[in-house]
């Protein structure tokens, strides 16, 4: 039976309302060969007190607390944690402060980790729950494609389910400007898909209760009006620009087809409305949206310059 050393990275910021419940779910894991590194992003509530009490009460967990000198946001907090020099465990799992892990979460990663000689990334579906952990639905709904081209437009790898091995971490660190993307989970899975022979395992069994609440830094429960607002406020356009620029700056790590794909999108976005309309067949990259109705919307958004 494999007994790989696992490192859990938990990032916190003003998480006093739900943090204790998440920490308790780590105690209930059926796989116990793990340690916990907690990176706090300048919390000013009772988060630090909760963490210190937990560390003192459960010394066998081997938990450590690190303090950021200034608030840098959840994305950079996670990415900087992954860049820590002494992070050398066989497997690294990312953890949010407000969810609840199901007892077999770590064990499911271990069971799918069958080849430690190659880069490896794991992620799973999630049980979407309300503030009181009442399950509402499971996402993603089905086994979507996981190519670089699909994932560039529509991320399905929730960071709170991601696990990577130390080989993938080493290759990830070879990329430059690692804090100039949009969100850490999208960046990690996108990079993984550029790496030759990387093993990707998409687990269709939920491993966490993904809590949705008003104070969350990010969530999946945006309604249609909210999504339309994000498009017309140019939030999505800004995010796509950041993703494009990141990969262009790391062009040497892409395959010829991946680089061609990135350049085509960037070139098409710089055209005028009439040029885009005349060359509408060039928007072939829209086919990588999973849902037909979303693909139609993307054609419209691209034509009017909101992409």
C-alpha positions as CSV (number, residue, x, y, z in Angstrom):
1,X,0.0,0.0,0.0
2,X,1.4,3.4,-1.0
3,X,2.1,5.8,1.8
4,X,3.2,8.9,0.0
5,X,4.0,12.0,2.0
6,X,1.3,14.7,1.3
7,X,1.5,18.4,1.9
8,X,-1.8,20.4,2.2
9,X,-1.6,24.1,1.4
10,X,-4.3,26.1,3.1
11,X,-4.6,29.8,2.4
12,X,-6.6,32.0,4.8
13,X,-7.9,35.5,5.1
14,X,-10.6,36.6,7.6
15,X,-12.0,33.0,7.6
16,X,-13.2,32.8,11.2
17,X,-16.8,31.9,10.3
18,X,-16.0,28.5,8.6
19,X,-12.3,27.8,9.1
20,X,-12.7,25.6,12.2
21,X,-15.2,23.3,10.3
22,X,-12.7,22.9,7.5
23,X,-9.8,22.1,9.8
24,X,-11.9,19.5,11.6
25,X,-12.6,17.9,8.2
26,X,-8.9,17.4,7.7
27,X,-8.7,15.6,11.0
28,X,-11.3,13.1,9.7
29,X,-9.3,12.1,6.7
30,X,-8.9,8.3,6.3
31,X,-5.4,8.9,4.9
32,X,-3.2,10.4,7.6
33,X,0.3,10.8,6.2
34,X,0.0,14.5,5.6
35,X,1.2,17.8,7.0
36,X,-0.4,21.2,6.7
37,X,1.1,24.6,5.8
38,X,-1.2,27.5,6.4
39,X,-0.5,30.9,4.7
40,X,-2.4,33.7,6.2
41,X,-3.0,36.9,4.1
42,X,-3.0,39.5,6.9
43,X,-6.3,38.4,8.6
44,X,-7.7,40.9,11.1
45,X,-10.4,38.7,12.7
46,X,-10.1,35.6,14.8
47,X,-8.5,33.5,12.0
48,X,-5.0,33.4,13.6
49,X,-6.4,32.5,17.0
50,X,-8.3,29.6,15.5
51,X,-5.2,28.3,13.7
52,X,-3.0,28.6,16.7
53,X,-5.5,26.8,18.9
54,X,-5.7,24.0,16.3
55,X,-1.9,23.7,15.9
56,X,-1.5,23.4,19.7
57,X,-4.4,21.0,20.2
58,X,-3.3,18.6,17.3
59,X,0.5,18.5,17.2
60,X,0.5,15.2,15.3
61,X,-0.9,17.0,12.3
62,X,2.5,18.8,11.9
63,X,0.8,22.1,10.9
64,X,2.7,25.3,10.4
65,X,1.5,28.9,10.1
66,X,3.1,31.5,7.8
67,X,2.3,35.2,7.8
68,X,2.2,37.4,4.7
69,X,3.8,40.8,5.4
70,X,1.0,42.5,3.4
71,X,-2.3,41.4,1.8
72,X,-1.7,40.0,-1.7
73,X,-5.0,38.3,-2.4
74,X,-6.0,34.6,-2.6
75,X,-4.5,34.0,-6.1
76,X,-1.0,35.3,-5.3
77,X,-1.2,33.7,-1.8
78,X,-1.6,30.2,-3.3
79,X,0.9,30.8,-6.1
80,X,3.6,32.1,-3.8
81,X,2.9,29.2,-1.5
82,X,3.6,26.8,-4.4
83,X,6.9,28.6,-5.1
84,X,8.2,28.0,-1.5
85,X,11.6,26.5,-1.8
86,X,11.2,23.8,0.9
87,X,8.0,22.4,-0.6
88,X,9.2,18.9,-1.5
89,X,6.4,16.5,-0.5
90,X,5.5,13.8,-3.0
91,X,1.9,15.2,-3.4
92,X,0.6,18.8,-2.8
93,X,-3.1,19.4,-2.3
94,X,-4.7,22.9,-2.3
95,X,-7.3,23.7,0.4
96,X,-9.7,26.6,0.8
97,X,-10.7,27.9,4.2
98,X,-14.5,27.7,3.9
99,X,-15.2,24.3,2.4
100,X,-15.5,20.8,4.0
101,X,-13.4,17.9,2.8
102,X,-15.1,14.5,2.6
103,X,-13.2,11.9,4.7
104,X,-11.8,10.0,1.7
105,X,-10.6,13.0,-0.3
106,X,-6.8,12.4,0.2
107,X,-7.2,8.7,-0.2
108,X,-8.9,9.1,-3.6
109,X,-5.9,11.1,-4.8
110,X,-3.5,8.4,-3.5
111,X,-5.6,5.7,-5.3
112,X,-5.3,7.5,-8.6
113,X,-1.6,8.2,-8.3
114,X,-0.2,5.2,-10.1
115,X,2.9,6.5,-11.7
116,X,5.2,8.7,-9.6
117,X,7.8,9.0,-12.4
118,X,5.6,11.4,-14.5
119,X,4.1,14.8,-13.9
120,X,0.6,14.3,-12.3
121,X,-2.5,16.5,-11.7
122,X,-5.7,15.5,-10.1
123,X,-9.0,17.3,-9.7
124,X,-12.6,16.2,-9.0
125,X,-16.2,17.3,-9.2
126,X,-17.6,19.2,-6.2
127,X,-20.8,19.1,-4.3
128,X,-22.0,22.7,-4.4
129,X,-23.5,23.5,-1.0
130,X,-25.1,26.6,0.6
131,X,-23.8,28.3,3.7
132,X,-25.2,25.6,5.9
133,X,-23.7,22.8,3.7
134,X,-27.0,21.8,2.2
135,X,-26.1,20.2,-1.2
136,X,-27.6,21.9,-4.2
137,X,-25.9,20.3,-7.2
138,X,-22.7,18.6,-8.4
139,X,-20.3,20.4,-10.8
140,X,-19.0,19.8,-13.4
141,X,-22.1,18.0,-14.5
142,X,-20.3,15.6,-16.8
143,X,-17.0,14.5,-18.1
144,X,-16.0,17.5,-20.2
145,X,-13.0,17.4,-22.5
146,X,-9.7,18.4,-20.9
147,X,-7.4,19.6,-23.7
148,X,-5.4,22.8,-23.4
149,X,-7.7,24.4,-26.0
150,X,-10.8,23.6,-24.0
151,X,-9.4,24.6,-20.6
152,X,-8.1,27.9,-21.9
153,X,-11.7,29.1,-22.3
154,X,-13.6,27.2,-19.6
155,X,-11.9,26.0,-16.5
156,X,-13.5,22.9,-14.8
157,X,-10.6,22.3,-12.3
158,X,-11.6,23.8,-9.0
159,X,-8.6,24.7,-7.0
160,X,-10.1,23.3,-3.8
161,X,-9.9,19.8,-5.4
162,X,-6.5,20.1,-7.2
163,X,-3.5,17.8,-6.3
164,X,-0.2,17.8,-8.1
165,X,3.0,15.8,-7.6
166,X,6.5,17.2,-7.0
167,X,7.5,16.6,-10.6
168,X,4.7,18.7,-12.0
169,X,5.5,21.4,-9.4
170,X,9.1,21.5,-10.6
171,X,8.0,21.9,-14.2
172,X,5.5,24.6,-13.2
173,X,8.2,26.6,-11.6
174,X,10.0,26.8,-15.0
175,X,7.3,29.2,-16.2
176,X,8.0,32.9,-15.8
177,X,5.6,35.5,-14.4
178,X,3.7,33.0,-12.3
179,X,1.7,35.6,-10.5
180,X,0.4,37.4,-13.7
181,X,-2.5,35.1,-14.6
182,X,-6.1,35.3,-13.3
183,X,-6.8,32.5,-10.8
184,X,-4.4,29.8,-9.5
185,X,-6.5,26.7,-10.4
186,X,-7.0,27.8,-14.0
187,X,-3.3,28.6,-14.3
188,X,-2.1,25.3,-12.8
189,X,-4.3,23.1,-15.0
190,X,-3.5,25.2,-18.1
191,X,0.2,24.8,-17.5
192,X,-0.1,21.1,-16.8
193,X,-1.7,20.6,-20.2
194,X,1.3,22.1,-21.9
195,X,3.7,19.5,-20.3
196,X,4.5,16.4,-22.3
197,X,3.4,13.1,-20.7
198,X,1.6,14.8,-17.8
199,X,-1.0,12.5,-16.3
200,X,-4.3,14.2,-15.7
201,X,-7.0,12.5,-13.7
202,X,-10.5,14.0,-13.6
203,X,-12.4,12.3,-10.8
204,X,-16.2,12.3,-11.3
205,X,-16.8,11.5,-7.7
206,X,-17.2,14.7,-5.5
207,X,-14.5,15.0,-2.8
208,X,-15.6,18.2,-1.1
209,X,-18.6,20.3,0.0
210,X,-17.9,23.5,-1.8
211,X,-19.6,26.1,0.3
212,X,-21.2,29.1,-1.4
213,X,-21.6,32.3,0.7
214,X,-21.6,36.0,0.3
215,X,-18.1,36.6,1.7
216,X,-16.4,34.1,-0.6
217,X,-13.5,35.4,-2.8
218,X,-14.8,33.3,-5.7
219,X,-17.7,31.0,-6.3
220,X,-19.8,29.2,-9.0
221,X,-23.2,30.4,-8.1
222,X,-23.3,33.5,-10.3
223,X,-26.7,34.1,-11.8
224,X,-27.2,34.9,-15.5
225,X,-27.5,38.7,-14.9
226,X,-24.3,38.7,-12.9
227,X,-22.5,36.8,-15.7
228,X,-23.7,39.3,-18.3
229,X,-22.6,42.1,-16.1
230,X,-19.1,40.7,-15.9
231,X,-19.0,40.5,-19.7
232,X,-20.2,44.0,-20.4
233,X,-17.9,45.4,-17.6
234,X,-15.0,44.0,-19.6
235,X,-14.0,41.8,-16.7
236,X,-13.8,38.6,-18.9
237,X,-12.0,40.5,-21.6
238,X,-9.4,41.7,-19.1
239,X,-9.0,38.1,-17.8
240,X,-8.5,36.7,-21.3
241,X,-5.9,39.3,-22.0
242,X,-3.9,38.3,-18.9
243,X,-4.1,34.6,-19.9
244,X,-3.0,35.3,-23.4
245,X,-0.1,37.5,-22.3
246,X,1.0,34.9,-19.8
247,X,1.4,32.1,-22.4
248,X,2.9,34.5,-25.0
249,X,5.6,35.4,-22.5
250,X,6.2,31.7,-21.9
251,X,5.9,30.7,-25.6
252,X,8.9,28.4,-25.5
253,X,7.0,26.0,-23.2
254,X,4.1,25.6,-25.7
255,X,3.7,23.1,-28.5
256,X,3.5,24.6,-32.0
257,X,-0.2,24.0,-32.1
258,X,-0.8,25.6,-28.7
259,X,1.3,28.7,-29.7
260,X,-0.6,29.0,-33.0
261,X,-3.9,28.8,-31.1
262,X,-2.8,31.6,-28.7
263,X,-1.6,33.8,-31.4
264,X,-4.7,33.3,-33.5
265,X,-6.9,34.5,-30.6
266,X,-4.7,37.5,-30.0
267,X,-4.6,38.5,-33.6
268,X,-8.4,38.1,-34.1
269,X,-9.1,40.3,-31.0
270,X,-7.1,43.1,-32.5
271,X,-9.3,43.3,-35.6
272,X,-12.0,45.9,-36.1
273,X,-15.7,44.9,-35.9
274,X,-16.0,44.8,-39.7
275,X,-12.8,42.7,-40.0
276,X,-14.1,40.3,-37.4
277,X,-17.5,40.1,-39.2
278,X,-15.9,39.5,-42.6
279,X,-13.6,36.8,-41.1
280,X,-16.2,35.3,-38.8
281,X,-15.1,31.8,-39.9
282,X,-11.8,32.4,-38.2
283,X,-13.5,32.2,-34.8
284,X,-13.0,28.5,-34.8
285,X,-11.7,28.6,-31.3
286,X,-15.3,29.1,-30.1
287,X,-15.9,25.4,-30.6
288,X,-14.0,24.8,-27.4
289,X,-16.8,26.2,-25.3
290,X,-18.6,23.1,-24.0
291,X,-22.2,24.3,-24.2
292,X,-23.8,25.1,-27.6
293,X,-25.7,28.1,-26.2
294,X,-22.5,29.5,-24.7
295,X,-20.7,29.1,-28.0
296,X,-23.4,31.2,-29.7
297,X,-23.1,33.9,-27.0
298,X,-19.3,33.8,-27.4
299,X,-19.6,34.5,-31.1
300,X,-21.7,37.5,-30.4
301,X,-19.4,38.8,-27.6
302,X,-16.4,38.4,-29.9
303,X,-18.0,40.2,-32.8
304,X,-18.8,43.3,-30.6
305,X,-15.4,43.4,-29.0
306,X,-16.3,42.1,-25.5
307,X,-13.9,39.2,-25.7
